[in-house]
Amino acid sequence: MFRKKVSISLIVLCMIAASMLSIPGKPAFAADAGNTSSTATNMGSLGGDGSSLSTTEYINPSGDIDWFYFTGVTRPSRIRVTLTVPSGKNYDVYAYDKDLVEIGKGTKGTGYSEDYYVNISTQNIGKVYLKVIGVSGSYSSSASYTLKAQNSPDKAIKAVRDAYTYA
């Protein structure tokens, strides 16, 4: 009986101690962004022209991969993807369509933020996935990155859409 009480007490004590541990800059047991496309974190629904979504996360530990997705792209669009990288870090961001076919990437070097456009055609309307990785073991437990997707169609796409809408 005494052993059982001691064992239960030790288990409870370990659970309490573990709940107080944290990585600097992150709360204890923070929800990490999805580590695969099937567990990707939902950024929300991207609205019409000029709307945007953003999230802030950490690449931690080394080798961590963060997957996100957003919905709401219901017509051909030009999506601006921006990844603001912590100083001295080398992170890349890849974009994939609903079928997980790569449709864009930002792969600048250390210390550079990524900024590029993805064209969404009628063939790949639907979910858009974004994957953030630390290159060559780059990571930080204290400095976060910010990932942003903005619906900003170029003038040609907007002109075609407008002509189709009003025809």
C-alpha positions in Angstrom: 0.0 0.0 0.0 2.8 2.4 0.9 4.6 1.6 -2.4 1.5 2.4 -4.4 1.0 5.8 -2.7 4.7 6.6 -3.2 4.5 5.6 -6.9 1.4 7.7 -7.4 2.9 10.7 -5.6 6.1 10.4 -7.8 4.0 10.3 -10.9 2.0 13.4 -9.9 5.2 15.2 -8.9 6.8 14.4 -12.2 3.8 15.7 -14.1 3.8 19.0 -12.1 7.5 19.4 -12.7 7.2 18.7 -16.5 4.3 21.2 -16.8 6.6 24.0 -15.4 9.4 23.3 -18.0 9.4 25.5 -21.0 11.6 26.5 -23.9 12.6 30.2 -23.6 10.2 32.3 -25.5 7.6 29.6 -25.7 5.0 28.5 -23.2 5.3 25.0 -21.7 3.9 22.4 -24.1 3.0 25.1 -26.7 1.2 23.7 -29.8 3.8 23.4 -32.5 2.8 24.0 -36.0 2.0 20.8 -37.9 5.0 18.8 -38.7 3.5 17.2 -41.8 1.1 18.2 -44.5 -1.6 16.0 -43.0 -1.3 17.7 -39.6 -0.8 21.3 -41.0 -2.0 24.2 -38.9 -5.0 26.1 -40.4 -4.1 29.7 -40.9 -7.8 30.5 -41.8 -9.6 31.6 -44.9 -8.0 34.1 -47.1 -10.5 36.6 -48.4 -10.6 38.8 -51.5 -8.1 41.2 -53.0 -5.8 42.7 -50.4 -6.8 40.4 -47.5 -4.1 38.6 -45.6 -3.4 36.0 -43.0 -0.3 35.7 -40.8 1.1 33.5 -38.0 4.1 33.6 -35.8 6.0 30.4 -34.9 9.4 29.0 -34.0 11.7 26.5 -35.8 12.7 24.5 -32.8 14.4 22.2 -32.4 16.9 21.7 -35.2 15.2 19.8 -38.0 11.7 21.1 -37.1 9.4 21.5 -40.1 6.3 23.7 -39.8 3.3 23.1 -42.2 0.4 25.5 -42.5 -2.5 25.8 -44.9 -5.2 28.3 -45.8 -8.4 28.2 -47.7 -10.7 30.8 -49.3 -9.0 31.1 -52.7 -12.0 30.6 -54.9 -10.8 32.1 -58.2 -7.5 32.7 -60.0 -5.4 34.8 -57.8 -1.9 36.0 -57.1 -0.8 35.3 -53.5 2.1 37.1 -52.0 4.0 34.9 -49.5 6.3 36.6 -47.0 8.5 34.9 -44.4 10.2 37.3 -41.9 13.2 35.4 -40.6 15.1 36.0 -37.3 18.4 37.7 -37.6 21.2 35.3 -38.5 18.9 32.5 -39.4 18.3 30.7 -42.7 14.7 29.6 -43.2 13.0 28.7 -46.4 9.3 28.6 -47.3 7.6 26.4 -49.9 4.1 26.7 -51.3 2.0 23.7 -52.5 -1.4 23.4 -54.1 -4.2 21.2 -52.8 -2.6 18.1 -54.4 0.8 19.0 -52.7 2.4 20.0 -56.0 5.0 22.7 -55.4 3.9 26.0 -56.8 6.4 28.4 -55.3 9.4 28.7 -53.0 11.6 31.3 -51.2 15.1 30.1 -50.7 17.3 33.1 -50.0 20.4 32.8 -47.8 21.0 33.4 -44.1 19.5 36.5 -42.6 17.2 37.3 -45.6 13.5 37.3 -45.4 11.6 35.5 -48.1 9.1 37.3 -50.4 7.6 35.9 -53.5 4.3 35.4 -55.4 2.3 32.3 -56.2 -0.2 32.3 -59.0 -3.3 30.3 -58.3 -4.9 29.1 -61.5 -8.3 27.5 -62.0 -6.6 24.0 -61.8 -5.2 24.5 -58.3 -7.9 26.5 -56.5 -8.5 25.2 -53.0 -6.2 24.7 -50.1 -2.8 26.2 -50.3 -0.1 24.7 -48.1 3.0 26.5 -46.8 6.0 24.7 -45.4 8.7 26.5 -43.3 12.1 24.8 -42.7 15.4 25.7 -41.1 18.2 25.2 -43.6 21.3 23.3 -42.5 20.1 23.0 -38.9 19.1 26.6 -38.5 16.6 27.1 -35.6 15.8 29.3 -32.6 14.0 28.6 -29.4 13.8 32.4 -28.6 13.4 34.2 -31.9 10.2 33.6 -33.9 9.5 33.9 -37.6 6.4 35.5 -39.1 4.7 33.9 -42.1 2.2 35.9 -44.1 0.0 35.2 -47.1 -1.7 38.1 -48.9 -4.2 38.0 -51.8 -2.8 40.6 -54.1 -3.6 39.8 -57.7 -1.7 41.5 -60.4 -3.4 43.8 -62.9 -3.6 41.3 -65.7 -5.4 38.7 -63.5 -7.7 41.4 -62.1 -8.5 42.7 -65.6 -9.4 39.2 -66.8 -11.6 38.5 -63.7 -13.3 41.9 -64.1 -14.0 41.3 -67.8 -15.4 37.9 -67.1 -17.6 39.2 -64.2 -19.1 42.0 -66.2 -19.4 40.3 -69.6 
